[in-house]
Amino acid sequence: MLLAVSAPVLRRLRGVAILATVLLLCVLTAVFDTIMIDVGLYEFDPAKILGLHVWGAPVEDFAYAIAAAVGMPVLWTVLSRRRERRAGRTSSGHGTGDGTTHA
């Protein structure tokens, strides 16, 4: 779902950087989640997970890492563009920055 909603923005971003970030966060997730599960910091109800694991981490744990690696650059890009449009509107004298215009 996140990829579908983010696709228009993702096409304009550096795919290699995002892919590298996804891979790095997934490796970190696998390592640290496995450690945290092994030492008993938390555990998963087997009835509520798929049962597939990467090392000791359930595959569901990787959803957050992937969502963060994809979602944050998209969100940053979208919000930066909005800020730039607002700044351009107010500096050109066509608006007040609050969505209203004066003649």
C-alpha positions as a Markdown table, in Angstrom:
| # | Residue | x | y | z |
|---|---|---|---|---|
| 1 | Met | 0.0 | 0.0 | 0.0 |
| 2 | Leu | 2.8 | 2.4 | 0.9 |
| 3 | Leu | 4.6 | 1.7 | -2.3 |
| 4 | Ala | 1.4 | 2.3 | -4.4 |
| 5 | Val | 0.7 | 5.6 | -2.7 |
| 6 | Ser | 4.3 | 6.8 | -2.8 |
| 7 | Ala | 5.1 | 5.6 | -6.4 |
| 8 | Pro | 4.7 | 9.1 | -8.1 |
| 9 | Val | 7.3 | 10.6 | -5.7 |
| 10 | Leu | 9.5 | 7.5 | -5.6 |
| 11 | Arg | 10.0 | 7.7 | -9.4 |
| 12 | Arg | 11.8 | 11.0 | -8.9 |
| 13 | Leu | 14.0 | 9.9 | -6.0 |
| 14 | Arg | 17.3 | 8.0 | -6.1 |
| 15 | Gly | 16.3 | 4.4 | -6.2 |
| 16 | Val | 19.7 | 3.1 | -5.3 |
| 17 | Ala | 19.9 | 5.2 | -2.1 |
| 18 | Ile | 16.4 | 4.1 | -1.0 |
| 19 | Leu | 17.2 | 0.4 | -1.8 |
| 20 | Ala | 20.5 | 0.6 | 0.1 |
| 21 | Thr | 18.6 | 2.2 | 3.1 |
| 22 | Val | 16.0 | -0.6 | 3.0 |
| 23 | Leu | 18.7 | -3.3 | 3.0 |
| 24 | Leu | 20.7 | -1.6 | 5.8 |
| 25 | Leu | 17.6 | -1.2 | 8.0 |
| 26 | Cys | 16.5 | -4.8 | 7.3 |
| 27 | Val | 20.0 | -6.1 | 8.3 |
| 28 | Leu | 19.9 | -4.0 | 11.5 |
| 29 | Thr | 16.4 | -5.2 | 12.2 |
| 30 | Ala | 17.4 | -8.8 | 11.8 |
| 31 | Val | 20.4 | -8.5 | 14.0 |
| 32 | Phe | 18.9 | -6.4 | 16.8 |
| 33 | Asp | 15.5 | -8.0 | 16.9 |
| 34 | Thr | 17.1 | -11.4 | 17.0 |
| 35 | Ile | 19.2 | -10.3 | 20.0 |
| 36 | Met | 16.2 | -8.7 | 21.8 |
| 37 | Ile | 14.1 | -11.8 | 21.3 |
| 38 | Asp | 16.9 | -14.1 | 22.4 |
| 39 | Val | 17.4 | -12.2 | 25.7 |
| 40 | Gly | 13.7 | -12.1 | 26.4 |
| 41 | Leu | 12.9 | -8.4 | 26.0 |
| 42 | Tyr | 9.9 | -9.3 | 24.0 |
| 43 | Glu | 8.2 | -12.3 | 22.4 |
| 44 | Phe | 5.6 | -12.9 | 19.7 |
| 45 | Asp | 2.4 | -15.0 | 20.0 |
| 46 | Pro | 2.9 | -17.7 | 17.4 |
| 47 | Ala | -0.8 | -17.5 | 16.6 |
| 48 | Lys | -0.5 | -13.9 | 15.5 |
| 49 | Ile | 2.6 | -14.1 | 13.2 |
| 50 | Leu | 3.2 | -15.9 | 9.9 |
| 51 | Gly | 5.9 | -18.1 | 11.4 |
| 52 | Leu | 8.5 | -17.1 | 8.9 |
| 53 | His | 11.7 | -15.8 | 10.5 |
| 54 | Val | 14.9 | -14.1 | 9.3 |
| 55 | Trp | 17.5 | -15.4 | 11.8 |
| 56 | Gly | 15.3 | -15.0 | 14.9 |
| 57 | Ala | 13.2 | -12.1 | 13.8 |
| 58 | Pro | 9.7 | -12.6 | 12.4 |
| 59 | Val | 9.2 | -11.3 | 8.9 |
| 60 | Glu | 6.5 | -8.9 | 10.2 |
| 61 | Asp | 9.2 | -6.9 | 12.0 |
| 62 | Phe | 10.7 | -5.9 | 8.7 |
| 63 | Ala | 7.6 | -4.0 | 7.7 |
| 64 | Tyr | 8.5 | -1.0 | 9.9 |
| 65 | Ala | 12.1 | -0.9 | 8.5 |
| 66 | Ile | 10.8 | -0.9 | 4.9 |
| 67 | Ala | 8.1 | 1.6 | 5.6 |
| 68 | Ala | 10.6 | 3.9 | 7.3 |
| 69 | Ala | 13.1 | 3.6 | 4.5 |
| 70 | Val | 10.5 | 4.3 | 1.8 |
| 71 | Gly | 8.1 | 6.6 | 3.7 |
| 72 | Met | 10.5 | 9.1 | 5.2 |
| 73 | Pro | 12.2 | 10.2 | 1.9 |
| 74 | Val | 8.7 | 10.5 | 0.3 |
| 75 | Leu | 7.3 | 12.5 | 3.2 |
| 76 | Trp | 10.4 | 14.7 | 3.3 |
| 77 | Thr | 10.2 | 15.4 | -0.5 |
| 78 | Val | 6.4 | 16.2 | -0.4 |
| 79 | Leu | 6.7 | 18.5 | 2.6 |
| 80 | Ser | 9.8 | 20.2 | 1.2 |
| 81 | Arg | 7.9 | 20.9 | -2.1 |
| 82 | Arg | 4.9 | 22.4 | -0.2 |
| 83 | Arg | 7.2 | 24.6 | 1.9 |
| 84 | Glu | 9.0 | 25.8 | -1.3 |
| 85 | Arg | 5.6 | 26.6 | -3.0 |
| 86 | Arg | 4.5 | 28.5 | 0.1 |
| 87 | Ala | 7.8 | 30.4 | 0.3 |
| 88 | Gly | 7.6 | 31.2 | -3.4 |
| 89 | Arg | 4.0 | 32.5 | -3.1 |
| 90 | Thr | 4.8 | 34.7 | -0.1 |
| 91 | Ser | 8.0 | 36.1 | -1.4 |
| 92 | Ser | 6.5 | 37.1 | -4.8 |
| 93 | Gly | 3.8 | 39.2 | -3.1 |
| 94 | His | 0.9 | 37.1 | -4.3 |
| 95 | Gly | -0.1 | 35.7 | -1.0 |
| 96 | Thr | 0.2 | 36.1 | 2.7 |
| 97 | Gly | 1.4 | 32.6 | 3.5 |
| 98 | Asp | -1.8 | 31.7 | 5.2 |
| 99 | Gly | -3.7 | 30.6 | 2.1 |
| 100 | Thr | -5.3 | 34.0 | 1.5 |
| 101 | Thr | -4.4 | 36.5 | -1.2 |
| 102 | His | -4.8 | 40.3 | -1.3 |
| 103 | Ala | -5.6 | 42.3 | -4.3 |
